Amino acid sequence: MPLTDGPGADGARGPLKLSDVAQVLGTSVAAGAPTPAPPGTPVTGVTLDSRRVRPGDLYAALPGANVHGARFAAQAAASGAVAALTDPAGADLVAAAGLPALVVDDPRAVLGDLAARIHGRPGDVLTTVGVTGTNGKTTTAYLVESLLRSAGWTTGLLGTVETRIAGERVDSVRTTPEAPDLHALLARMVAAGVRGCALEVSSHALVQHRVDGLVLDVALFTNLSQDHLDFHGSMEEYFAAKASLFTPAHARRGVVWVEEDGAPDASWGRRLARRASVPVVTVGAGDADWRVTDVRTGRAGSTFHLSGTLPGGPVELDLTCPLPGDFNVANAALAAVAVLHLGPAPAVVAAGLAAAEGVPGRMQTVVRDGAPLVVVDYAHTPDALDRVLRTLRGITPGRLVAVFGAGGDRDRGKRPLMGAAVAALADVAVVTDDNPRSEDAAAVRAAVLAGARSGPAEVLEVADRAAALDAALARCRGAGDTVLLAGKGHETGQEAAGVVTPFDDRAAAAHALQRWARTHTHEDTRGAAGAARGGRP
């Protein structure tokens, strides 16, 4: 919820004082013992993690899934926190730690706007483009950032794979950072001279108020299909979370992909366009404000025609996208329309798209002369697997083999649907472990296998992921075959029973191809060892 203005709330006037924070929250400072911080104490940062508190920070002591953050208030105080923001359940714990307490009923609901104020509202300085949807968020955000950079902008990127600030890479922990981290990163971007930032916005982030305090210049919607129902409960609730981005509290305008009538999950985009309470333009291959026509796809990517209208008049563009797949045509068209509405010339956008690079772990190929093509992709939903396999089927003259699994502690309902999607399109479906997390790995595989055995594909179960890849390659005959290694993409570890073991699908694929080559005499021994190439199968 928005906070009321108070003295010193404008970041340009210097740091907020503790009394200012209390005023904008509509509460008072409950004194800690034995020496409460004076009301004029400056608040220079905010964090949810007691281990990351720095002197001058406000510690947000929120209730967690297993333990209340207020239990770590003493650690925060020892590190220099000036006060703690908490709820009534945490108030006594904060007081016992000797920290002044700012107590509100729902601290998470006010944290985003408060973090924005503490950091001087950096989102108001930047031009921001946010991308939401089940699939395609990462690729679309990458494309937006790439197009802005090609237009001469200094850019930032926030997402699943990485965070970049004016070319400097910062590791990402989650798709959308917690609100204090988000606004701190945006402030770093402002300090680094960034003009435009592209970011992924997950449904979890919207429900948990992680993007509160940021009003996007443009919000993009890619698609909606089953995922995260363990968190949202139903597709309607999942849709409502996504739709909340297209309101004045979060965005100034929207760009929405609409599927053609009759396509799976076709209604969500059109429903969103009708429901949005900010101006929206639609993009699609059918009835849309911006139309995508004359699509031609191949191994090297796609070409398509994009037509629509800007305030200055009609636009007609022939575009080249170096990322393969019809789904990447949709991602590219969304990115292009968003950037066109921000001012770069159509010719600049066209040139920038043609020069765009692949995204790590998204349709990333691992190749070896004379060997099957291995494609590493993050696809981990039924719809994403369907889209990727349809693309690969169109460019694979031989056998198509898929290696995949489902994540533990996540939406259980999608597991048999994932199996069915693969078995309907691949010649061989190899079910293996993804990230079992705290669940029994065999039980997760069993749920996937239940769906896979409903289709015509040969079905194998191989628990070990590296061995599963070997089994997949053993079903291949040569260079005309393709193996999809799906689910983990850019990830560099596999989580099981609370332990993360180093594992990179791309490196595993290169090693598996080396092993395959030793047993196949038609291998060109002069060929180089397997190498990853982003986005160009």
KAHU-V251660 format. One record per backbone hydrogen bond with DSSP energy under -0.5 kcal/mol. CO is the residue of the C=O (numbers start at 1). NH is the residue of the N-H. E is the energy in kcal/mol with one decimal. If there is no record, write none. Layout:
BEGIN
[[CO NH E] [CO NH E]]
END
This chain:
BEGIN
[[6 9 -2.1] [9 11 -0.6] [10 13 -2.3] [11 14 -1.5] [16 43 -3.6] [17 21 -2.3] [18 22 -2.1] [19 23 -2.0] [20 24 -2.7] [21 25 -1.7] [22 26 -0.7] [22 27 -2.5] [23 26 -0.8] [24 4 -1.0] [28 30 -0.7] [28 103 -0.5] [29 31 -0.7] [30 101 -2.6] [38 41 -2.2] [39 19 -2.4] [41 18 -2.4] [42 44 -0.6] [43 16 -0.7] [45 58 -2.5] [47 60 -2.9] [48 50 -0.7] [49 52 -2.0] [50 53 -0.9] [54 57 -2.2] [56 44 -2.1] [56 45 -0.9] [57 59 -0.5] [57 82 -2.6] [57 83 -0.8] [58 47 -2.0] [58 60 -0.6] [59 61 -1.0] [59 85 -2.4] [60 62 -1.2] [61 87 -0.5] [62 69 -2.9] [67 64 -0.8] [68 71 -1.9] [69 72 -1.9] [70 73 -1.7] [72 76 -1.9] [73 77 -2.7] [74 78 -2.3] [75 79 -1.2] [76 81 -2.3] [77 80 -1.4] [80 56 -2.2] [83 59 -2.6] [84 86 -0.5] [84 102 -3.0] [85 61 -2.4] [86 104 -2.3] [87 90 -1.6] [87 91 -0.9] [88 91 -0.6] [88 92 -0.5] [90 94 -2.2] [91 95 -2.4] [92 96 -2.4] [93 97 -1.0] [94 99 -1.9] [95 33 -0.8] [95 98 -1.6] [100 84 -2.4] [101 30 -3.0] [101 103 -0.6] [102 86 -2.4] [102 104 -0.5] [106 109 -0.9] [106 110 -0.6] [107 110 -0.9] [107 111 -1.2] [108 112 -0.7] [110 114 -2.0] [111 115 -2.9] [112 116 -2.2] [113 117 -2.0] [114 118 -2.6] [115 119 -1.9] [116 121 -4.0] [117 120 -1.7] [121 124 -1.4] [122 125 -1.3] [122 126 -1.7] [126 128 -0.6] [127 197 -2.8] [128 217 -1.6] [128 218 -1.7] [129 199 -2.5] [130 220 -3.2] [131 201 -3.2] [132 222 -2.1] [136 140 -2.4] [137 141 -2.6] [138 142 -2.6] [139 143 -2.5] [140 144 -2.6] [141 145 -2.5] [142 146 -2.5] [143 147 -2.7] [144 148 -2.4] [145 149 -2.3] [146 150 -2.3] [147 151 -1.0] [148 153 -2.2] [149 152 -1.7] [154 195 -3.1] [154 196 -1.7] [155 166 -2.1] [156 198 -2.1] [157 164 -2.4] [158 200 -2.0] [161 172 -0.5] [162 159 -0.8] [163 170 -4.3] [164 157 -2.5] [165 168 -2.1] [168 165 -2.8] [170 163 -2.7] [178 182 -2.9] [179 183 -2.4] [180 184 -1.7] [181 185 -2.6] [182 186 -2.4] [183 187 -2.1] [184 188 -2.0] [185 189 -2.1] [186 190 -2.2] [187 191 -2.4] [188 192 -1.6] [189 194 -2.7] [190 193 -1.5] [195 127 -2.6] [196 156 -2.0] [197 129 -2.5] [198 158 -2.3] [199 131 -2.4] [202 206 -1.6] [203 207 -2.3] [204 208 -2.5] [205 210 -2.6] [205 211 -0.6] [206 209 -1.1] [209 212 -0.9] [211 214 -1.5] [214 216 -0.7] [216 252 -2.0] [218 130 -2.4] [219 255 -2.6] [220 132 -2.7] [221 257 -2.2] [223 134 -1.9] [228 231 -1.3] [228 232 -2.5] [229 233 -1.4] [234 238 -2.1] [235 239 -2.8] [236 240 -2.4] [237 241 -2.0] [238 242 -1.9] [239 243 -3.0] [240 244 -1.4] [242 245 -1.6] [243 246 -1.7] [245 247 -0.9] [246 277 -2.1] [247 250 -2.1] [247 251 -2.4] [250 216 -3.3] [252 279 -0.6] [253 219 -2.2] [254 281 -2.1] [255 221 -2.0] [256 283 -2.6] [260 263 -2.1] [263 266 -1.5] [265 268 -0.6] [266 270 -0.7] [267 271 -2.6] [268 272 -2.5] [269 273 -2.4] [270 274 -1.9] [271 275 -2.2] [272 276 -2.4] [279 254 -2.7] [281 256 -2.4] [282 290 -2.4] [283 258 -2.8] [284 292 -2.3] [286 288 -0.9] [289 291 -0.5] [290 284 -2.2] [291 293 -0.6] [291 307 -2.0] [293 305 -3.1] [296 303 -2.3] [298 301 -1.3] [301 298 -2.2] [302 321 -3.3] [303 296 -2.6] [304 319 -3.3] [305 293 -2.4] [306 317 -2.7] [307 291 -2.5] [308 315 -3.3] [310 313 -2.3] [313 310 -2.7] [315 308 -2.1] [317 306 -3.1] [317 319 -0.6] [319 304 -2.3] [320 322 -0.5] [321 302 -3.1] [325 328 -0.6] [325 329 -1.0] [326 329 -0.6] [326 330 -1.6] [327 331 -1.9] [328 332 -2.5] [329 333 -2.6] [330 334 -2.3] [331 335 -2.2] [332 336 -2.6] [333 337 -2.5] [334 338 -2.4] [335 339 -2.3] [336 340 -2.5] [337 341 -1.8] [339 342 -1.1] [339 344 -0.7] [340 343 -1.2] [345 349 -2.2] [346 350 -2.6] [347 351 -2.2] [348 352 -2.4] [349 353 -2.4] [350 354 -1.9] [351 355 -1.2] [353 322 -0.7] [353 356 -1.4] [359 362 -2.2] [361 363 -0.5] [361 378 -0.8] [364 376 -3.6] [365 533 -3.2] [366 374 -1.8] [367 531 -1.2] [368 371 -2.4] [369 524 -0.5] [373 483 -3.1] [374 366 -2.9] [374 376 -0.5] [375 377 -0.5] [375 485 -3.1] [376 364 -2.5] [377 487 -1.4] [377 489 -0.8] [381 385 -2.5] [382 386 -2.2] [383 387 -2.5] [384 388 -2.5] [385 389 -2.6] [386 390 -2.2] [387 391 -1.9] [388 392 -2.6] [389 393 -2.7] [390 394 -1.5] [391 395 -0.7] [392 395 -0.8] [392 396 -0.5] [393 396 -0.8] [395 397 -0.6] [399 401 -0.5] [399 482 -2.7] [400 427 -2.9] [400 428 -1.4] [401 484 -3.1] [402 430 -3.5] [403 486 -2.8] [404 432 -2.8] [406 434 -0.6] [407 410 -0.6] [412 415 -1.2] [413 417 -0.5] [414 418 -2.4] [415 419 -2.0] [416 420 -2.4] [417 421 -2.3] [418 422 -2.1] [419 423 -2.4] [420 424 -1.5] [421 425 -0.6] [422 425 -1.1] [422 426 -2.9] [423 457 -1.1] [427 458 -2.4] [428 402 -2.7] [428 430 -0.6] [429 431 -0.7] [429 460 -2.8] [430 404 -2.3] [430 432 -0.5] [431 462 -2.4] [435 408 -3.0] [436 439 -1.9] [437 497 -3.2] [439 441 -0.5] [440 444 -1.7] [441 445 -2.4] [442 446 -2.3] [443 447 -1.6] [444 448 -1.6] [445 449 -3.0] [446 450 -1.9] [447 451 -0.9] [448 451 -0.7] [448 452 -2.2] [449 453 -2.4] [451 454 -1.5] [452 455 -1.5] [458 429 -3.4] [460 431 -3.1] [463 433 -1.5] [464 468 -2.3] [465 469 -1.8] [466 470 -1.8] [467 471 -2.4] [468 472 -2.1] [469 473 -2.4] [470 474 -1.9] [471 475 -0.8] [472 475 -0.9] [473 476 -1.5] [478 481 -1.9] [480 398 -2.5] [481 373 -2.4] [482 401 -2.8] [483 375 -3.0] [483 485 -0.6] [484 403 -3.4] [484 486 -0.7] [485 377 -2.0] [488 491 -2.5] [491 505 -0.6] [492 503 -1.6] [494 496 -0.5] [494 501 -2.8] [495 437 -2.5] [496 499 -1.9] [499 496 -2.6] [499 501 -0.7] [501 494 -2.7] [504 508 -2.9] [505 509 -2.3] [506 510 -1.8] [507 511 -2.2] [508 512 -2.4] [509 513 -2.4] [510 514 -1.5] [511 515 -2.0] [512 516 -2.6] [513 517 -2.4] [514 518 -1.3] [515 519 -0.7] [516 519 -1.1] [517 520 -1.2] [519 521 -0.5] [520 523 -1.6] [523 525 -1.0] [524 527 -2.6] [531 367 -1.6] [533 365 -2.6] [533 536 -0.8] [534 358 -0.6] [535 324 -0.7]]
END
